[in-house]
């Protein structure tokens, strides 16, 4: 297996397991609401061990996978995304000194920006990836400004996260099919 295929496998495993364990955590968290709870609420209480371990694993796999890629800008963006993701799990939302908020902003921003670098990677021109990243960026701006609309802050946070998970899964498939 070449480095790009391995990178694709690692990205897929990291993102897919996080997405699945996030859903499991949401179902196990008492009274959880996707519109009225932050995703990071899953990192404290009874679901903390599931959520935090899962997001740390995703972060580590993103960091490792980035090292295997040839684009320096994509490497930097994915490493920062991985650091942010792992940091969210290492510093849950009840951590002091706003470390959790800083890590969240890092992963939100750089996972969205990574979609643009992925778009320019090699001969790929999948326009859906930067579209997904743009949805994440626009949602991040609205989120920071406190503009949530009827989906509330939990729904807006998911409009940051889900598009980035989606493009990353698509990109991982592209890498796994590379020659």
Helices and strands as residue ranges (DSSP letters): H 3-28, G 39-43, G 45-47, H 48-67, H 72-90, H 99-119, H 127-144, G 149-151, H 152-176
